Amino acid sequence: MKVSDWIRQNIRHSVQLEPDTLEVVSDFTLMWSIFEASEAHNENVVDQIRVLSKRVARYMPTDAVDSQLVYWSKRYIHESGEPTEHFHYLYFREASQIEKTLGVLRNKEASFEDKIEVCLLIVYRYRNNLFHGIKDITLLNSQVENLRNAIELLQIIIQYSGRCLFLGS
């Protein structure tokens, strides 16, 4: 049975999840799994993100993450430079991650490595919030664009990571 049908039949008073929402959540989950299989190595993901950012920055075109960075800057930073309410819902745990993310989103002069790292940190927060965060699935319809940007970023990063990934036997 399709998940959307099961939800409709089994969860009372549920908001209708849009077909785009179900597709993008599925795509993000699969893309994150591929990313984690190729890069996380069951170690501290934040440390791995830092190492990966340095490695891929040597091979990627310097404008490779510009569209994601522009999207997230508009979403998370007011014109005044203050973080938006959306930023707080990323639920960063480390003050250093908050500081670095705000710095990069505010400053167009950040290093390319830092830009990649911050984009990946945001995607990692999406992953954590989706899998471990607030469990109100009615909010997923409003996350489609965020997850699309996250998927695009992961696809770009994996292309330049230099890792071989084998699916299947």
C-alpha positions in Angstrom: 0.0 0.0 0.0 1.2 3.5 -0.8 2.3 5.4 2.3 -0.1 8.3 1.5 -3.0 5.9 1.3 -1.9 4.2 4.6 -1.7 7.6 6.3 -5.1 8.6 5.1 -6.6 5.4 6.3 -4.9 5.0 9.6 -4.1 8.5 11.0 -7.1 10.4 12.2 -7.3 14.1 11.5 -4.1 14.0 9.4 -3.1 16.8 7.1 -3.0 15.6 3.5 0.6 15.1 2.6 1.2 16.4 -0.9 2.6 13.9 -3.5 5.6 16.2 -3.9 6.2 16.0 -0.2 6.2 12.3 -0.1 8.5 12.1 -3.1 11.0 14.6 -1.8 11.1 13.0 1.7 11.8 9.7 0.0 14.4 11.1 -2.3 16.1 12.9 0.6 16.2 9.8 2.7 17.8 7.8 -0.1 20.3 10.5 -1.0 21.3 10.9 2.6 21.8 7.2 2.9 24.1 7.2 -0.2 26.0 10.2 1.2 26.4 8.5 4.6 27.5 5.2 3.1 30.2 7.0 1.0 31.3 9.6 3.5 30.3 9.1 7.2 32.0 5.9 8.0 30.1 5.5 11.3 32.2 8.3 12.8 31.3 11.7 14.0 29.5 13.1 11.0 30.3 16.7 11.8 34.0 15.9 11.8 33.6 14.0 8.5 31.8 17.0 7.0 34.8 19.2 7.9 37.2 16.8 6.3 35.0 16.3 3.3 34.6 20.0 2.7 38.4 20.5 2.6 38.8 17.6 0.2 36.0 18.4 -2.3 36.8 22.2 -2.3 40.0 21.3 -4.3 38.0 19.7 -7.2 34.7 21.6 -7.3 34.0 24.7 -9.3 33.9 27.6 -6.8 30.3 28.4 -7.8 29.1 24.8 -7.3 27.1 25.5 -4.1 26.1 29.1 -4.8 22.4 28.4 -5.5 22.0 26.5 -2.3 24.0 29.1 -0.3 21.8 31.9 -1.7 18.6 29.9 -0.9 19.7 29.2 2.7 21.0 32.8 3.2 17.6 34.2 2.2 15.8 31.6 4.4 17.9 32.0 7.5 19.2 35.6 7.5 17.1 38.8 7.6 18.4 41.7 5.6 19.5 43.2 8.9 21.9 40.3 9.3 20.0 38.8 12.2 18.9 35.1 12.0 15.3 34.4 11.1 13.0 32.3 13.2 13.6 29.5 10.7 17.3 29.5 11.7 16.4 28.6 15.3 14.5 25.5 14.1 17.7 24.0 12.7 18.5 23.2 16.4 22.3 23.4 16.2 23.8 21.9 19.3 27.2 23.4 19.1 27.8 27.1 19.5 30.7 26.9 17.1 28.4 25.5 14.4 25.9 28.3 15.0 28.7 30.9 14.8 30.2 29.4 11.6 26.9 29.0 9.9 25.7 32.5 10.7 29.1 33.9 9.6 29.0 32.1 6.2 25.3 32.9 5.5 26.0 36.6 6.3 29.4 37.0 4.5 29.9 36.5 0.8 33.7 36.5 1.5 33.8 33.2 3.3 36.2 30.5 2.1 34.9 28.0 -0.3 35.7 25.2 2.2 33.6 27.0 4.8 30.7 27.5 2.4 30.7 23.8 1.6 30.9 22.9 5.3 28.0 25.2 6.3 25.8 23.8 3.5 26.5 20.3 4.6 25.9 21.2 8.2 22.4 22.6 7.3 21.7 19.4 5.4 22.8 17.4 8.4 20.4 19.4 10.6 17.6 18.6 8.1 18.5 14.9 8.4 18.5 15.0 12.2 15.3 17.0 12.4 13.6 14.7 10.0 14.7 11.4 11.6 15.0 12.5 15.3 13.4 15.9 15.7 9.9 17.1 16.1 7.6 14.4 14.9 4.8 16.5 13.5 4.5 15.2 10.0 2.0 17.8 9.2 4.9 20.2 8.8 6.5 18.2 6.0 4.6 20.0 3.3 6.4 23.2 4.1 9.8 21.5 3.9 9.8 20.5 0.2 12.0 23.3 -1.0 14.5 22.8 1.8 14.8 19.1 1.1 15.1 19.8 -2.7 18.0 22.1 -2.1 19.5 19.5 0.3 19.2 16.8 -2.3 20.8 18.9 -5.0 23.7 19.7 -2.7 24.3 16.1 -1.8 24.3 15.1 -5.5 26.9 17.8 -6.2 29.1 16.9 -3.3 29.0 13.2 -4.0 30.1 13.8 -7.6 33.3 15.5 -6.4 34.0 13.4 -3.4 36.2 10.9 -5.2 34.7 8.0 -3.4 33.4 4.9 -5.1 30.1 3.7 -4.0 28.7 0.3 -4.9 25.1 -0.5 -4.6 24.1 -4.1 -4.7 26.4 -7.1 -5.2 
